Amino acid sequence: MKRGFLQRKNIPEKKKEKQQPVIRKEVSEKHYVDRISSMPKNIIYHIFSFIDMKQTVQTCVLSKKWRKFWVSVPTISINDLFWRDDEGELRENAFRNFVNRVLLPSDGSDLKKFHLSCPSYDSVTYRVHPWVNSAVRRNVEHLHLEEMFMPPVSSFSLSTNLKTLELKLVRLSEEMEGGSWCGPVLENLILENCFHVSVNKILISSPRLKYLMLKCEMCCEHSDIDSCEIKICAPNLKFLGCLGFMYKNYNLENLSSLETAHIDTDSLCREELKEVRGTCLKNILRGLIHAKSLTLSVEGIQGFGGLPNMLKKLPKSFPNLMYLKVREWRTDLYIDGLAKLFQIFSCIETLVMEKAVVNPDMYSENNTFGFQVQFSLAEAMEETYGPTNKGDWDNLLAPNSVFQKLRSVEIHYLKCTENEFDFVEYLLKTASVLENIRITTIKPRSNSKEFKYSEFGRKIQSLPRASSSATLSFVQPK
């Protein structure tokens, strides 16, 4: 075989394309911009305020300029969830050393906010006190403690910079029975789902306190809130919120600057607590005499037939109250308690009413299961509260001066019942300076309901009105 037999012959080679020289576009240093490093420090700190401190420290790899930012960051948020292994166990040594590293050795910069969430482990709990002390030494303004035993009040009560104290899922201390724990310049105080074990009384006394939120959504068996009384003395308080389960008793003193209050009375529904909680509600309302705006959930009030007699001991009127929002009211329960409240709050100019609403999908005409649940619920209500009663608003709200200052009304989630019609009729014929009333129904789930709601709207539009300038809008969701 001749050499080259397998070589291709007479095959023209492809012309090699002339390779164009690669022109590299070099960016001159003059036009290069390091956008991360050039960000203003206040913007960087604002970004850091939304993330955990562990993540903040990790940002040091993004830019040389960022390497030391975490040392002087004004917001420190440390959550134990970032320090758990695959089995959910806290790596206690690593967690403790990290907090010591980022908090204790400071460059002297001030702290705006310190948020610490950690479980009550022995090796961690004893460190909370010096950690809080360190934050206070750095002039912290907002202290948020979560899921721990409350540190000694001496660690923060003498601070002349602490303006906001937030305690969530914290086991409260007996030291709170003395009012000096609040601090001299405290303006905002939030107690949320805290444990009141061995705490019989809480005294909140602060001359500069403006915002107070007491919130407990845990049952009394876990929080022990029903074995603890609370006393509030805050002459500059602007907002008061009492939500969820109630304390054993309330003593509200000198709330002369109060503007807005939000009171949740759902726990009144518990049969064995009605009389005790009725007394609590009476004491709360007595302390709100200076309030200008009040949001009040009244389902529990309507479930307690003896409440109207208790409310007779309240002031006959609340002259400063201009805005009233009534939540979770019902027309299938006792309404004399609701009527009594209207008599007391006779100076209101704006009234907003929101009915108690369950998931409408459960109560549609096409849902057999919903019908069964609705029937059982109605039976349970009648067994608990007695038979439903027709609202004789003329007698319950006599004299007719109850709504004489009322100018604006909103009523939401109506089911277009007879009691609701009677109430709207009473409003229209007695509110002599009424300017507007807006009514919305729940969403109709059948043609028959849609027709019923339309007829309801047509009838109320034709009702006589004490105010000739009053406009009425009736909204039926599609």
TIBAVO-597688 format. One line per field, with one value per residue (C-alpha): residue number from 1; x, z, y. Coordinates in nm, 3 decimals. Layout:
<recs>
pos [NUM	...] $
px [X	...] $
pz [Z	...] $
py [Y	...] $
</recs>
This chain:
<recs>
pos [1	2	3	4	5	6	7	8	9	10	11	12	13	14	15	16	17	18	19	20	21	22	23	24	25	26	27	28	29	30	31	32	33	34	35	36	37	38	39	40	41	42	43	44	45	46	47	48	49	50	51	52	53	54	55	56	57	58	59	60	61	62	63	64	65	66	67	68	69	70	71	72	73	74	75	76	77	78	79	80	81	82	83	84	85	86	87	88	89	90	91	92	93	94	95	96	97	98	99	100	101	102	103	104	105	106	107	108	109	110	111	112	113	114	115	116	117	118	119	120	121	122	123	124	125	126	127	128	129	130	131	132	133	134	135	136	137	138	139	140	141	142	143	144	145	146	147	148	149	150	151	152	153	154	155	156	157	158	159	160	161	162	163	164	165	166	167	168	169	170	171	172	173	174	175	176	177	178	179	180	181	182	183	184	185	186	187	188	189	190	191	192	193	194	195	196	197	198	199	200	201	202	203	204	205	206	207	208	209	210	211	212	213	214	215	216	217	218	219	220	221	222	223	224	225	226	227	228	229	230	231	232	233	234	235	236	237	238	239	240	241	242	243	244	245	246	247	248	249	250	251	252	253	254	255	256	257	258	259	260	261	262	263	264	265	266	267	268	269	270	271	272	273	274	275	276	277	278	279	280	281	282	283	284	285	286	287	288	289	290	291	292	293	294	295	296	297	298	299	300	301	302	303	304	305	306	307	308	309	310	311	312	313	314	315	316	317	318	319	320	321	322	323	324	325	326	327	328	329	330	331	332	333	334	335	336	337	338	339	340	341	342	343	344	345	346	347	348	349	350	351	352	353	354	355	356	357	358	359	360	361	362	363	364	365	366	367	368	369	370	371	372	373	374	375	376	377	378	379	380	381	382	383	384	385	386	387	388	389	390	391	392	393	394	395	396	397	398	399	400	401	402	403	404	405	406	407	408	409	410	411	412	413	414	415	416	417	418	419	420	421	422	423	424	425	426	427	428	429	430	431	432	433	434	435	436	437	438	439	440	441	442	443	444	445	446	447	448	449	450	451	452	453	454	455	456	457	458	459	460	461	462	463	464	465	466	467	468	469	470	471	472	473	474	475	476	477	478] $
px [0.000	0.135	0.203	-0.069	-0.334	-0.582	-0.501	-0.762	-0.647	-0.770	-1.000	-0.977	-0.908	-1.142	-1.009	-0.914	-1.117	-0.913	-0.932	-1.028	-0.820	-1.002	-1.046	-1.069	-1.270	-1.085	-1.276	-1.070	-1.057	-1.204	-1.537	-1.543	-1.796	-1.807	-2.176	-2.170	-1.883	-2.024	-2.358	-2.422	-2.367	-2.720	-2.863	-2.640	-2.747	-3.110	-3.063	-2.894	-3.194	-3.404	-3.170	-3.022	-2.684	-2.530	-2.622	-2.498	-2.153	-2.145	-2.179	-1.818	-1.710	-1.901	-1.664	-1.353	-1.548	-1.807	-1.559	-1.605	-1.958	-2.106	-1.901	-2.088	-2.427	-2.703	-2.951	-2.860	-3.107	-2.998	-3.226	-3.137	-3.297	-2.982	-2.775	-2.941	-2.806	-2.985	-3.175	-3.297	-3.068	-2.909	-2.532	-2.502	-2.128	-2.127	-2.435	-2.296	-1.957	-2.116	-2.329	-2.026	-1.827	-2.078	-2.218	-1.964	-1.654	-1.796	-1.628	-1.839	-2.113	-2.472	-2.744	-3.087	-3.237	-3.133	-3.350	-3.254	-3.445	-3.302	-3.440	-3.397	-3.086	-2.879	-2.559	-2.732	-2.976	-2.712	-2.553	-2.871	-2.817	-2.469	-2.585	-2.870	-2.635	-2.399	-2.682	-2.788	-2.430	-2.443	-2.749	-2.996	-3.333	-3.541	-3.500	-3.687	-3.652	-3.815	-3.849	-3.654	-3.669	-3.694	-3.354	-3.330	-3.503	-3.190	-3.028	-3.249	-3.473	-3.220	-3.152	-3.201	-3.217	-3.452	-3.772	-3.923	-3.941	-4.093	-4.132	-4.264	-4.301	-4.103	-4.150	-4.221	-4.055	-4.203	-4.003	-4.278	-4.499	-4.308	-4.362	-3.997	-3.910	-4.048	-3.761	-3.764	-3.799	-3.992	-4.246	-4.356	-4.428	-4.544	-4.621	-4.714	-4.801	-4.596	-4.600	-4.727	-4.618	-4.584	-4.663	-4.974	-4.972	-4.811	-4.770	-4.704	-4.618	-4.435	-4.467	-4.363	-4.536	-4.731	-4.804	-4.907	-5.005	-5.113	-5.170	-5.227	-5.350	-5.245	-5.504	-5.498	-5.369	-5.041	-5.003	-5.155	-5.282	-5.614	-5.433	-5.260	-5.397	-5.268	-5.252	-5.169	-5.075	-4.960	-5.067	-4.917	-5.049	-5.190	-5.272	-5.392	-5.447	-5.589	-5.622	-5.695	-5.736	-5.793	-5.614	-5.777	-5.861	-5.773	-5.703	-5.655	-5.549	-5.477	-5.498	-5.582	-5.401	-5.552	-5.661	-5.708	-5.803	-5.850	-6.025	-6.090	-6.347	-6.372	-6.286	-6.615	-6.777	-6.650	-6.952	-6.763	-6.583	-6.869	-6.930	-6.561	-6.474	-6.777	-6.627	-6.295	-6.462	-6.643	-6.313	-6.144	-6.419	-6.412	-6.046	-6.118	-6.323	-6.076	-6.044	-6.130	-6.137	-6.241	-6.240	-6.435	-6.515	-6.856	-6.941	-6.855	-7.050	-7.365	-7.323	-7.346	-7.702	-7.602	-7.359	-7.605	-7.665	-7.289	-7.244	-7.491	-7.207	-7.008	-7.014	-7.332	-7.136	-6.788	-6.775	-6.444	-6.528	-6.589	-6.508	-6.647	-6.575	-6.780	-6.643	-6.805	-7.154	-7.443	-7.819	-7.889	-7.770	-7.871	-7.855	-7.940	-7.568	-7.491	-7.773	-7.633	-7.296	-7.462	-7.629	-7.294	-7.116	-7.382	-7.131	-6.984	-6.974	-6.848	-6.976	-6.827	-6.986	-6.844	-7.050	-6.902	-6.839	-6.747	-6.598	-6.878	-6.786	-6.903	-7.247	-7.352	-7.688	-7.508	-7.300	-7.487	-7.207	-7.227	-7.599	-7.534	-7.261	-7.475	-7.769	-7.549	-7.393	-7.732	-7.843	-7.526	-7.579	-7.937	-7.836	-7.555	-7.711	-8.084	-8.324	-8.253	-8.438	-8.590	-8.429	-8.676	-8.434	-8.690	-8.720	-8.358	-8.215	-8.471	-8.443	-8.383	-8.078	-7.838	-7.729	-7.791	-7.426	-7.375	-7.256	-7.104	-7.196	-7.045	-7.207	-7.028	-7.117	-7.492	-7.703	-8.015	-8.209	-8.509	-8.305	-8.055	-8.338	-8.483	-8.146	-8.091	-8.446	-8.381	-8.055	-8.218	-8.512	-8.313	-7.973	-8.070	-7.729	-7.636	-7.445	-7.380	-7.440	-7.273	-7.398	-7.230	-7.367	-7.190	-7.146	-7.468	-7.421	-7.743	-7.996	-8.250	-8.004	-7.915	-8.282	-8.331	-8.039	-8.164	-8.509	-8.344	-8.153	-8.465	-8.661	-8.399	-8.361	-8.727	-8.709	-8.778	-8.473	-8.436	-8.157	-8.264	-7.903	-7.819	-7.702	-7.731	-7.526	-7.600	-7.324	-7.387	-7.064	-7.079] $
pz [0.000	-0.102	0.162	0.181	0.029	0.293	0.254	0.083	-0.253	-0.477	-0.207	-0.193	0.150	0.303	0.305	0.650	0.756	0.851	1.226	1.334	1.613	1.947	2.065	2.441	2.582	2.889	3.146	3.271	3.642	3.575	3.462	3.698	3.978	4.279	4.352	4.669	4.825	4.714	4.886	5.159	5.508	5.621	5.334	5.428	5.791	5.683	5.489	5.790	6.009	5.824	5.870	6.156	6.294	6.174	5.818	5.876	5.974	5.664	5.440	5.519	5.217	4.974	4.982	5.161	5.277	5.441	5.650	5.961	5.913	6.141	6.433	6.437	6.304	6.496	6.487	6.627	6.590	6.717	6.690	6.820	6.513	6.315	6.564	6.559	6.415	6.179	6.470	6.595	6.897	6.989	6.953	7.286	7.289	6.936	7.007	7.333	7.182	6.885	7.099	7.310	6.998	6.829	7.137	7.416	7.236	7.093	6.919	7.131	6.872	6.992	6.940	6.806	6.859	7.023	6.958	7.134	7.103	7.286	7.482	7.856	7.860	8.178	7.986	7.799	8.053	8.293	8.006	7.918	8.204	8.091	7.728	7.814	8.029	7.735	7.508	7.769	7.799	7.425	7.476	7.318	7.243	7.152	7.354	7.229	7.434	7.328	7.463	7.787	8.156	8.217	8.321	8.642	8.587	8.711	8.379	8.191	8.433	8.495	8.129	8.021	7.653	7.647	7.476	7.366	7.563	7.394	7.579	7.387	7.527	7.830	8.178	8.373	8.700	9.041	9.024	8.795	9.100	9.152	8.897	8.881	8.635	8.341	8.328	8.331	7.955	7.835	7.564	7.418	7.608	7.454	7.651	7.412	7.511	7.828	8.119	8.451	8.675	9.038	8.934	9.120	9.018	8.751	8.808	8.497	8.607	8.362	8.316	7.948	7.831	7.509	7.365	7.563	7.410	7.631	7.413	7.525	7.277	7.491	7.708	8.078	8.174	7.997	8.060	8.415	8.312	8.491	8.828	8.781	8.829	8.640	8.736	8.484	8.569	8.260	8.228	7.876	7.729	7.378	7.279	7.487	7.349	7.551	7.321	7.383	7.725	8.010	8.339	8.671	8.717	8.581	8.756	8.509	8.674	8.527	8.153	8.090	7.752	7.605	7.243	7.106	7.273	7.127	7.361	7.281	7.507	7.341	7.662	7.811	7.617	7.869	8.089	8.416	8.374	8.261	8.587	8.671	8.321	8.319	8.619	8.434	8.132	8.352	8.514	8.174	8.032	8.342	8.272	7.910	7.997	7.812	7.495	7.159	6.956	7.069	6.891	7.089	7.014	7.166	7.097	7.457	7.585	7.408	7.553	7.910	7.999	8.334	8.185	8.132	8.509	8.568	8.316	8.506	8.744	8.459	8.376	8.192	7.892	7.742	7.616	7.429	7.237	6.872	6.693	6.784	6.599	6.714	6.602	6.604	6.700	6.650	6.614	6.736	7.093	7.369	7.226	7.542	7.633	7.296	7.342	7.683	7.524	7.267	7.549	7.723	7.399	7.294	7.178	6.889	6.544	6.353	6.402	6.229	6.287	6.168	6.222	6.334	6.013	5.972	5.654	5.402	5.200	5.491	5.493	5.129	5.027	4.802	5.086	5.281	5.537	5.585	5.657	5.925	6.087	6.076	6.238	6.511	6.576	6.612	6.854	7.057	7.073	7.192	7.453	7.583	7.567	7.564	7.272	7.016	7.082	6.860	6.894	7.030	6.969	7.050	7.409	7.453	7.329	7.473	7.491	7.123	7.195	7.166	6.806	6.796	6.708	6.467	6.121	5.954	5.975	5.818	5.871	5.722	5.660	5.714	5.662	5.607	5.907	6.074	6.370	6.136	5.948	6.274	6.379	6.046	6.066	6.417	6.302	6.009	6.206	6.506	6.373	6.288	6.164	5.978	5.657	5.516	5.589	5.398	5.428	5.285	5.299	5.306	4.967	4.857	4.785	4.599	4.378	4.659	4.893	4.624	4.578	4.956	4.992	4.700	4.861	5.190	5.016	4.838	5.166	5.363	5.079	5.124	5.502	5.646	5.756	6.031	5.834	5.494	5.373	5.469	5.180	5.196	4.987	4.985	4.854	4.769	4.683	4.367] $
py [0.000	0.332	0.583	0.837	0.609	0.713	1.076	1.285	1.409	1.681	1.809	2.181	2.310	2.559	2.904	3.005	3.298	3.590	3.616	3.958	4.097	4.103	4.452	4.458	4.736	4.821	5.016	5.297	5.350	5.688	5.530	5.232	5.262	5.028	5.074	4.864	5.054	5.388	5.341	5.599	5.467	5.552	5.342	5.049	5.073	5.085	4.760	4.602	4.690	4.428	4.131	3.931	4.031	3.707	3.799	4.154	4.027	3.805	4.111	4.205	3.993	4.212	4.505	4.625	4.925	4.696	4.497	4.709	4.834	4.569	4.704	5.036	4.926	5.114	4.822	4.481	4.195	3.853	3.552	3.207	3.044	3.124	2.925	2.586	2.265	2.027	1.874	2.210	2.222	2.554	2.570	2.747	2.819	2.957	3.168	3.306	3.386	3.558	3.788	3.872	3.949	4.181	4.352	4.379	4.507	4.829	5.120	5.352	5.410	5.446	5.187	5.273	4.927	4.601	4.294	3.971	3.645	3.346	3.049	3.007	2.790	2.813	2.888	3.171	3.316	3.443	3.637	3.833	4.076	4.194	4.197	4.433	4.638	4.671	4.789	5.045	5.173	5.231	5.451	5.208	5.369	5.060	4.739	4.431	4.109	3.783	3.427	3.457	3.529	3.901	4.040	4.245	4.577	4.752	4.665	4.915	5.109	5.386	5.453	5.814	5.711	5.408	5.522	5.190	4.864	4.560	4.229	3.929	3.577	3.691	3.551	3.868	3.958	4.038	4.359	4.494	4.542	4.867	5.142	5.254	4.973	5.173	5.420	5.801	5.868	5.561	5.654	5.319	4.996	4.668	4.351	4.071	3.713	3.733	3.488	3.625	3.336	3.453	3.813	3.929	4.293	4.510	4.883	5.091	5.443	5.663	6.040	6.031	5.714	5.780	5.433	5.125	4.790	4.499	4.193	3.834	3.575	3.279	3.108	3.195	2.849	2.929	3.300	3.325	3.668	3.612	3.600	3.935	4.286	4.586	4.952	5.226	5.583	5.771	6.136	6.172	5.846	5.893	5.532	5.237	4.888	4.597	4.297	3.930	3.776	4.017	4.076	3.998	4.365	4.709	5.036	5.321	5.646	5.987	5.916	6.280	6.298	5.980	6.013	5.660	5.331	4.983	4.739	4.371	4.202	3.861	3.678	3.799	3.515	3.258	3.184	3.141	3.475	3.698	3.881	3.921	4.038	4.266	4.444	4.466	4.623	4.874	4.974	5.005	5.227	5.445	5.517	5.617	5.924	6.152	5.938	6.093	5.769	5.421	5.084	4.826	4.462	4.394	4.029	3.945	4.245	4.132	3.786	3.916	4.014	4.167	4.416	4.706	4.726	4.733	5.015	5.234	5.322	5.479	5.852	5.947	6.069	6.076	6.436	6.402	6.083	6.176	5.847	5.505	5.182	4.884	4.548	4.203	4.317	4.077	4.104	3.751	3.820	4.058	4.408	4.603	4.608	4.762	5.013	5.110	5.185	5.412	5.603	5.656	5.753	6.004	6.269	6.069	6.226	5.921	5.566	5.260	4.919	4.586	4.274	3.945	3.750	3.385	3.241	3.303	2.994	2.778	2.936	2.942	2.797	2.551	2.411	2.145	2.120	2.496	2.473	2.213	2.421	2.735	2.558	2.413	2.754	2.920	2.649	2.693	3.070	3.033	2.776	3.001	3.343	3.275	3.319	3.587	3.909	4.172	4.512	4.768	5.051	5.325	5.204	5.094	5.423	5.663	5.958	6.033	6.251	5.955	6.026	6.402	6.482	6.193	6.302	5.996	5.626	5.313	4.973	4.674	4.306	4.328	4.015	4.225	4.094	4.256	4.378	4.543	4.715	4.846	4.985	5.166	5.300	5.437	5.598	5.777	5.911	6.039	6.157	6.515	6.633	6.315	6.382	6.036	5.671	5.387	5.029	4.719	4.365	4.034	3.872	3.698	3.328	3.264	3.440	3.442	3.613	3.864	3.947	3.974	4.216	4.427	4.452	4.548	4.826	4.951	4.967	5.159	5.408	5.497	5.541	5.891	6.090	6.346	6.513	6.640	6.652	6.292	6.072	5.694	5.453	5.082	4.855	4.492	4.299	4.093] $
</recs>
